[in-house]
């Protein structure tokens, strides 16, 4: 572990992809440098900023001002907030707006927003004129530590999350930690799940540091920049070694097989944010690992305890209205998990734990023990509800 940086010291994390390498610039106030950095990267470029209505209220004008100060012409595309925009209709709207704005192959699309905007704008850039470069300006904690890095772009299908998309790396990521001050506490907590994930899957020392310092991350101290930079370095290292998820990169999906199924079960609504689904999914993955004898119950409890301390949901019964959806049964969840991108020839792949800080890829997992595990968790949920009544 290195000493946390001061607020005044921007941190550069390099994503080493040879001729497609790019920087992640992390620091408080670095959004103001966007125009200068884009002008240096692409002299004479034109840009289009894709954002959502909520982010636009706070950060669209500062973004446009930075670009204007550097003499960069820009246009804006504003979509609705949330997963509702990460659809066929949302992709059509953004794509047509970019064409109308005359964004050409040598221009740049700028994704200003959280994970939804980054995925949507990135996918639109990937298919526009068979490929236009883009810049990520993530405005949520989750996007800063995860979705803005690594080139995964896409939209949801009614049948599952992120089933349509492309690998399309950004040419620059600007992660201004000051923009996180406008997030709601719930949004920030949801993003923190992805920070904790990096410790759980591959860095026990970082996880221990998070256990001691997560309160300072939430307060916005220098620990925040340190946590974001450490998370980005972890992901950048994995992406540089396995860009297209043929091996090691699958480890970054810890908690996502369960989590994506839960998001689909709740209709990709704001009743369950992505990070909240990951938190529950991580807890389930740890507990499932324990049920298989891969880790001890104490390790699984340690993961859950930290997520609870961070204010995150960890149990199925923490999902509001889940039972009323008619989806709170093991077979329904198994059907949703069967649509997971890591499924091969109908066999489930899970990211499981051998220890806190050591995740493994478990291929060809038999469905029966997974169904039994979920059935047990759902039975506990039903008993808890009965006791509350």
VENKA-V338600 format. One record per backbone hydrogen bond with DSSP energy under -1.0 kcal/mol. NH is the residue of the N-H (numbers start at 0). CO is the residue of the C=O. Records with the same first field share a line. If there is no record, write none. Layout:
NH=CO + CO
//
This chain:
8=5
10=25
12=23
14=21
16=14
19=16
20=17
21=14
23=12
24=172
25=10
26=174
31=28
32=29
33=30
36=32
37=33
38=34
39=35
40=36
41=37
44=41
46=72
47=107
48=74
49=109
50=76
52=78
55=51
56=52
58=54
62=58
63=59
64=60
65=61
66=62
67=63
68=64
70=67
71=66
74=46
76=48
78=50
84=81
85=82
86=84
90=86
91=87
92=88
93=89
94=90
95=91
96=92
97=93
98=94
99=95
100=96
101=98
102=97
106=103
107=45
108=132
109=47
110=134
111=49
112=136
117=113
118=114
119=115
120=116
121=117
122=118
123=119
124=120
125=121
126=122
127=123
129=126
130=127
131=124
134=108
135=171
136=110
138=112
143=139
144=140
145=141
147=142
148=145
152=165
154=163
155=85
156=159
159=156
163=154
165=152
167=150
170=133
172=22
173=135
174=24
176=26
178=175
180=177
181=178
182=179
187=183
188=184
189=185
190=186
191=187
192=188
193=190
195=191
196=192
197=193
199=195
200=196
201=197
202=198
206=202
207=203
208=204
209=205
210=206
211=207
212=208
213=209
216=212
217=213
218=214
219=215
220=215
223=220
225=221
226=222
227=223
228=224
229=225
230=226
231=227
232=228
233=229
234=230
235=231
236=232
237=233
238=234
239=235
240=236
241=237
244=241
249=246
250=247
251=248
252=249
253=250
255=252
258=254
259=255
260=256
261=257
262=258
263=259
264=260
265=261
266=263
267=262
271=268
276=272
277=273
278=274
279=275
280=276
281=277
282=278
283=279
284=280
285=281
286=282
287=283
288=284
289=285
290=286
291=287
292=289
293=288
299=295
300=296
301=297
302=298
303=299
304=300
305=301
306=302
307=303
308=304
309=305
310=307
311=306
317=314
318=315
321=318
324=321
325=322
328=326
332=328
333=329
334=330
335=331
336=332
337=333
338=335
339=336
342=339
343=346
346=343
349=361
351=359
353=357
354=357
356=199
357=354
358=200
359=351
361=349
364=347
370=366
371=367
372=368
373=369
374=370
375=371
376=372
377=373
378=374
379=375
380=376
381=377
382=378
383=379
384=380
385=381
386=382
387=383
388=384
//
